[in-house]
Amino acid sequence: MRLLGQMLSMGIATLLFAIYIGGGQITAEYYPAFIKSVKVAFIFASEVYLHQSQEVKYVLMAQK
């Protein structure tokens, strides 16, 4: 299961790099686009984590 999560994360990161940077190499001219894609990836990951933690919280509360 962990490997599946790692593959999904790498796929999302690659997709975001392709959207924001395109086919170019990451050079000084692409740094702003690179930083933007990393920020979007972190925001996406934090939203997924917060959503999952809320679901776990509700399940644990229901079991009490």
HELIX and SHEET records of a PDB file:
HELIX    1   1 ARG A    2  TYR A   20  1                                  19    
HELIX    2   2 ALA A   28  TYR A   30  5                                   3    
HELIX    3   3 TYR A   31  GLN A   63  1                                  33    
END                                                                             
